[in-house]
Amino acid sequence: MINDPKSAHFIAWTEPGTSFVVSNVGEFSRSILGSHFKHNNFSSFVRQLNMYGFHKINRTPRAQRTSSDAQAIDTWEFSHHKFLRGRPDLLDEIKRKALLEGQGGVNVGLESVRARVELPGEVASQLGTMREDYRRVWEVLMAERRKNERLTGLLRTLWDVVGKGFPGSRESTFSS
């Protein structure tokens, strides 16, 4: 497909030949995918590439992307360390990622399972910090609660002493 002159305006090698670019994704899906696959769904095409170890290359950092850059939005670049221009001998080494037998007989990619189980280091660090902050807040809350109970007891005692000294004084409103 990439070396087919009929699809050259949709899919082509980059200058160094270490990756390829798909342009005009909508037209590529309608014109090219259907003739090479059972579908013309670009998302399915990308998923297949990912299953064989291809990676999407983002040339523009996220913060610098704008919605007005329509060509960049409609252009996707992919690479695989064994998919190189002029090296058909490496194609046999491109294999589907190993599958792991999941629960209920569902096959799940090993990388997908790892991504769900392992927290990235920064998130785990933030979680540890939040737990420590929560523990400190809890300790302060419990200390304030103990102070409040002591003050309530002191006020009861004070009311009992002062309240009894006045004729006609009512019973303490602090009684439990």
For each residue, the residues with C-beta under 8 A, 3 or more apart:
1: 4 7 11 32 36
2: 7 11 12 13 20
3:
4: 1 7 8
5: 8
6:
7: 1 2 4 10 11 28 31 32
8: 4 5 11 12
9: 12 23 24
10: 7 22 23 24 27 28 31 32
11: 1 2 7 8 20 21 22 23 28 32
12: 2 8 9 20 21 23
13: 2 17 19 20 21 85
14: 17 18 19 20 21 77
15:
16: 19
17: 13 14 84 85 86
18: 14 79 84 85
19: 13 14 16 57 77 78 79
20: 2 11 12 13 14 77 78 79 83
21: 11 12 13 14 75 76 77
22: 10 11 25 28 75 76 77 78
23: 9 10 11 12 28 71 74 75
24: 9 10 27 28 74 75
25: 22 28 29 42 74 75 76
26: 29 30 42 74
27: 10 24 30 31
28: 7 10 11 22 23 24 25 31 32 33 42
29: 25 26 32 33 34 40 41 42 45
30: 26 27 33 34 40
31: 7 10 27 28 34 35
32: 1 7 10 11 28 29 35 36
33: 28 29 30 36 37 39 40 41 42 45
34: 29 30 31 37 39 40
35: 31 32
36: 1 32 33
37: 33 34 40 44 45
38:
39: 33 34 44 45
40: 29 30 33 34 37
41: 29 33 44 45
42: 25 26 28 29 33 45 46
43: 46 47
44: 37 39 41 47 48
45: 29 33 37 39 41 42 48 49
46: 42 43 49 50 56 76
47: 43 44 50 51
48: 44 45 51 52
49: 45 46 52 54 78
50: 46 47 53 54 55
51: 47 48 96 97 109
52: 48 49 80 94 95 96 97
53: 50 80 82 94 95 97
54: 49 50 78 79 80 83
55: 50 78 79 80
56: 46 76 77 78
57: 19 77 78 79
58: 61 62
59: 72 77
60: 64 65 69 72
61: 58 64 65
62: 58 65
63:
64: 60 61
65: 60 61 62 69 72 73
66: 69
67: 73
68:
69: 60 65 66 72 73
70: 73 74
71: 23 74 75
72: 59 60 65 69 75
73: 65 67 69 70
74: 23 24 25 26 70 71
75: 21 22 23 24 25 71 72
76: 21 22 25 46 56
77: 14 19 20 21 22 56 57 59
78: 19 20 22 49 54 55 56 57
79: 18 19 20 54 55 57 83
80: 52 53 54 55 83 94
81:
82: 53 87 90 91 93 94
83: 20 54 79 80 90 91 94
84: 17 18 87 90
85: 13 17 18
86: 17
87: 82 84 90 91
88: 91
89: 92
90: 82 83 84 87 93 94
91: 82 83 87 88 94
92: 89
93: 82 90
94: 52 53 80 82 83 90 91
95: 52 53
96: 51 52 99
97: 51 52 53 109 110 111
98: 109 110
99: 96 107 108 109 110
100: 107 108 109 110 113
101: 105 107
102: 105 106 107 108 113
103: 106
104:
105: 101 102
106: 102 103
107: 99 100 101 102
108: 99 100 102 112 113
109: 51 97 98 99 100 112 113
110: 97 98 99 100 113 114
111: 97 114 115
112: 108 109 115 116
113: 100 102 108 109 110 116 117
114: 110 111 117 118
115: 111 112 118
116: 112 113
117: 113 114
118: 114 115
119: 123 124 127
120: 123 124
121: 124 125
122: 125 126
123: 119 120 126 127
124: 119 120 121 127 128
125: 121 122 128 129
126: 122 123 129 130
127: 119 123 124 130 131
128: 124 125 131 132
129: 125 126 132 133
130: 126 127 133 134
131: 127 128 134 135
132: 128 129 135 136
133: 129 130 136 137
134: 130 131 137 138
135: 131 132 138 139
136: 132 133 139 140
137: 133 134 140 141
138: 134 135 141 142
139: 135 136 142 143
140: 136 137 143 144
141: 137 138 144 145
142: 138 139 145 146
143: 139 140 146 147
144: 140 141 147 148
145: 141 142 148 149
146: 142 143 149 150
147: 143 144 150 151
148: 144 145 151 152
149: 145 146 152 153
150: 146 147 153 154
151: 147 148 154 155
152: 148 149 155 156 174
153: 149 150 156 157
154: 150 151 157 158
155: 151 152 158 159 174
156: 152 153 159 160 172 174 175
157: 153 154 160 161
158: 154 155 161 162
159: 155 156 162 163 172 173 174
160: 156 157 163 164 172
161: 157 158 164 165
162: 158 159 165 166
163: 159 160 166 169 170 171 172
164: 160 161 169
165: 161 162 169
166: 162 163 169
167:
168:
169: 163 164 165 166
170: 163 173
171: 163 175
172: 156 159 160 163 175
173: 159 170
174: 152 155 156 159
175: 156 171 172
176:
